[in-house]
Amino acid sequence: MEEKNNNFVSILKGVIIAYIITMILIVAYSMILAYTNVPESTIPICVVVISIISIMLSSSITLKKIKEKGLINGAIIGAIYLITIYILSSIFVVGFSINTFSIVMLFFSILAGIIGGIVGVNL
């Protein structure tokens, strides 16, 4: 039972790591937007790429420590990461709705978590 609790805590830490990586990359990207001629039309694709990179890195880091069930634990990290964002968006963003893009993003978040988990377990 204690091992399951430790894994759950590690997964939550992995999600927090993903958010920290996301914030750092978003700040860097916003500085690029502010001080260069990069068009704002690149924002949606960059947010997706940054999210995927964050999930993959945090899954790898987290599963390197857990060393088991990379597929499942990585998928859980990706799912919790995005579902939390969707819940917060539904609370704070007027007119937020789940659409086809949301479903595709959830799929890629879980896939990124799985890939990161496999890499982390095998490191």
N, C-alpha and C positions, 0 to 999 in steps of 0.2 A: 504494500500500500504506500509506503514511504517513497519507493522508487517512482511510482506513478505521480505522486505529488511533486517530486523533484523534476520529473520530465515536464509536468504542466507548468511549473515555475520557469523552467528553462525555455519552454515555448513562449510564454509571456514575455520573457526577457528578449527572445528573438524578435518578437513583434515590436517591442520598444526600440531595439537596435535598428529595425527597418525604418521606423519613424524618424529616428535620429539621422540616419543616412539620407532619408528623403528630405528632411529639413536642410541639411548641409547642401545637398545637390540643388534643391530649389533656390536657396539663397545664391549659390554660384550662378545658376541659370538666370535668375532675376538681375544679377549684376551684369551679365553678358547682354541681356535685353536692354538694360538702362544705358550702357556705355558703348554699344556697338549698333550697327545698322541691321541686326537680326530682326526680321519682322515678327510681330506678335502672332501671326498666323501659325507660328511654330509651337505655340504654347501647348495645345492639346497633345500632340505627338510626343513632345518632350516630357510632359507629365506622365504619360504612359510609360515611356522608356525609363524615366527616373524611378517610377514605382516598381517596375520589373527588376531593375538593377538592385534596388534596395531590398526587395524580397529575396532575390537570389543570394546576395551577399549575407544577409542576416540568417537565412536558412543554412548556408554553408558554415558560418561561424557557430551557430547554435548546435547543429547536428554533428559538428566536429567534436563537441563536448559530450553530447548524448551518446553518440556512436551506435545508434540502432534506429530501425524503422525510418530511414531517410525519406521514403516515398510518403508515408502517412504523416509524419511530423512536419515535413516540409510543406505538404499540402495544407495542413492545419495552419501553419504560420501565414501562408499566402491568403487563405480564406479569412482568418481573423483580421489580418491587416486591412483587407478591402471591405469586409462587412462592417468593421468599426468605422471606417471612413464613410460608408453609406449611411450608417445610423446617425452619425454626427451631421452629415449633410442634410438628412431628412429633418433634423431638428433645427438647424441654423440657416439653411438655404431655402429661401422662398421659391416655390415652384419646382423643387427637386423631385425627380421621378426616376424610377427604374425603367430603363429602355434596353434596346438591343445592344447598344454600346456597353451598358453596365454588365450585361450577361457575358459579353465577349471579354470584358476586362476581368471579370471574376474568373473566367476560364484561364486567361493568361496569368493571372496572379497565382492561381493554384498550380499551374504548370511551372511557373518560375520557382515556386516553393519546392516542388518535387525535384526539379533539376538541381537547385541549390542544396536540397537535402541529400540527394544521391552523391553529389560532389563532396559535401561535408563529411558524410559517413565514410567515404573512401579515402579521405585525406589522412 
